[in-house]
Amino acid sequence: MRIRKSFWHIASAVGFLVVSTPARADILESINITGKVYRESGFFDNTPTSSAGLTYEGSFTASNINFNTGPDGNLGVFLAFGGATGNFQNGTGTDQISTSVLNSLMSDDGVGLFSYSTVIEITGTFTFLGGTPYKITHDDGVVLKVNGSSISPFDLPAPTPAETSSWTPASTITNGSVDLWYMATAGNPEVLRFTDPPPPAVPEPTSIVLLASVLGFVGVARSKKITA
């Protein structure tokens, strides 16, 4: 009985170590995220979901959706924060974003009025698990379409302060076609972050070794008891 009680005390402690390993929220990733940058004069009342009437500034590629200017950053800071690569830095022709645009704010306050706004369209292919919450943190407007249908919690075209919206698909969407439109129109900071839930807690190697040692100890003890 003493061995059995000791075993459960130690096993409980090991179990606590295993399940209490902290988890983190993961940035939603895809291998084929493409972004396009547009500009338009003035202050936008609603996020556009097409390029009609917008001035195309160039494109970029990225592996995740996690962009932020911070309090003083420009468009280049916003894109580089998310690890954007490709044409926005070294492209050619119409796909290259000019240095002057990269070095400018995403929305500029002229004389009491914003003289221009930035619109970004992000496309990619993602798999969304049914019953799993996904979140977009954004300021100003954002509209998300998956397989051509607007996702209502992420259909927020009007300018807003930074906020987080959540969406839980009823069923799994495999290789869903994503079309995300984001508008920066009311000054820094500008933020766009798409996250999926944290992964399940993973047992730490030391916890696994400890648990194996406990089981081995109990096995030896029981063997000795039977032999005796």
SVG drawing of the C-alpha trace seen along z (x, -y; Angstrom):
<svg xmlns="http://www.w3.org/2000/svg" viewBox="-22 -72 38 87">
<polyline fill="none" stroke="black" stroke-width="0.4" points="0.0,0.0 2.9,-2.4 4.4,-1.8 1.0,-2.3 0.4,-5.6 3.9,-6.9 3.3,-6.0 0.1,-8.0 1.6,-11.0 4.6,-11.1 2.4,-10.3 0.1,-13.1 3.0,-15.5 4.3,-14.4 0.8,-14.7 0.6,-18.2 3.9,-19.0 2.7,-17.5 -0.7,-19.2 0.5,-22.6 3.1,-23.2 2.0,-26.6 0.7,-26.9 0.8,-29.9 -1.5,-31.3 -0.1,-30.6 -0.2,-33.0 -2.2,-31.4 0.2,-30.3 0.0,-29.3 2.7,-28.5 1.2,-30.8 0.1,-34.1 0.1,-36.9 -0.7,-40.5 -1.5,-43.5 -1.1,-47.1 -3.4,-49.9 -3.8,-53.6 -6.7,-56.0 -7.1,-59.6 -9.1,-60.7 -10.6,-58.9 -12.4,-55.6 -15.8,-55.1 -15.9,-51.4 -13.3,-48.8 -13.4,-48.1 -13.5,-44.5 -12.4,-45.1 -9.6,-47.1 -12.1,-49.3 -11.1,-53.0 -7.9,-52.1 -4.3,-52.9 -2.2,-49.7 1.2,-50.2 2.7,-46.7 2.7,-43.2 4.4,-41.1 4.5,-37.5 4.4,-36.2 4.1,-33.0 1.7,-34.4 -0.7,-37.3 0.9,-39.3 1.6,-42.9 2.1,-46.0 3.4,-49.5 3.9,-50.2 3.2,-53.8 5.5,-55.4 6.1,-52.9 5.4,-53.2 4.2,-50.8 7.7,-49.2 7.7,-48.5 4.2,-47.1 5.2,-44.6 8.6,-43.7 7.1,-43.0 5.2,-40.1 8.2,-38.8 6.9,-39.9 9.2,-39.2 9.3,-39.4 8.3,-42.3 7.7,-44.9 11.5,-45.2 13.2,-44.0 10.6,-43.4 10.6,-45.0 8.0,-46.8 4.5,-47.4 4.8,-44.8 7.5,-46.6 6.3,-49.0 8.3,-52.2 10.6,-53.4 8.6,-56.5 5.5,-54.5 7.3,-52.1 8.7,-55.0 5.4,-56.7 2.7,-56.3 -0.2,-54.0 -2.6,-56.9 -1.6,-60.5 -3.3,-63.2 -3.2,-66.3 -4.6,-69.6 -7.1,-68.1 -8.2,-65.5 -6.6,-62.2 -5.2,-62.8 -4.9,-59.2 -5.6,-55.6 -4.0,-52.2 -5.9,-49.1 -4.3,-45.7 -5.7,-42.5 -4.4,-39.2 -5.1,-35.9 -4.1,-32.4 -5.2,-28.9 -6.0,-27.8 -7.6,-24.8 -10.0,-25.8 -11.0,-23.1 -14.7,-22.9 -15.5,-24.0 -12.2,-25.8 -12.1,-29.6 -10.0,-31.8 -9.3,-35.4 -8.4,-38.6 -6.9,-41.5 -7.3,-44.7 -7.7,-48.4 -9.8,-50.2 -11.8,-48.0 -11.5,-44.3 -13.5,-42.0 -12.8,-38.3 -14.2,-36.0 -13.7,-32.2 -14.5,-30.4 -16.3,-33.5 -18.6,-33.9 -18.2,-36.8 -17.5,-35.6 -19.9,-37.7 -17.7,-38.2 -14.9,-39.5 -17.2,-41.6 -16.4,-44.9 -15.7,-47.4 -16.0,-50.6 -13.0,-52.2 -12.5,-50.9 -10.0,-51.2 -7.8,-48.1 -10.1,-45.1 -10.2,-41.4 -13.0,-39.5 -13.5,-35.7 -15.0,-33.2 -15.7,-29.5 -16.5,-27.5 -19.3,-24.9 -17.4,-22.3 -13.9,-21.9 -13.0,-23.8 -10.1,-22.1 -7.9,-24.3 -10.3,-27.2 -9.7,-30.1 -9.2,-33.2 -9.6,-36.8 -8.9,-39.3 -9.3,-43.0 -7.8,-45.4 -8.0,-49.2 -5.7,-51.6 -7.3,-55.0 -7.1,-56.6 -3.5,-56.9 -1.0,-54.7 -0.8,-52.2 -1.9,-49.9 -2.3,-46.2 -3.5,-43.1 -3.0,-39.7 -4.8,-36.4 -4.4,-33.7 -5.6,-30.1 -5.9,-28.5 -2.9,-27.5 -1.8,-23.9 -2.5,-21.2 0.0,-21.2 3.0,-19.0 4.6,-16.9 8.1,-18.2 10.9,-15.6 11.9,-15.8 8.3,-15.0 8.2,-12.0 11.6,-10.7 10.3,-11.2 7.1,-9.4 9.0,-6.5 11.3,-6.4 8.3,-6.2 6.7,-3.4 10.0,-1.5 10.3,-1.9 6.8,-0.6 7.5,2.3 10.7,3.3 8.9,2.9 6.0,5.1 8.5,7.7 10.4,7.8 7.1,8.1 6.0,11.1 9.4,12.8 9.3,12.4"/>
</svg>
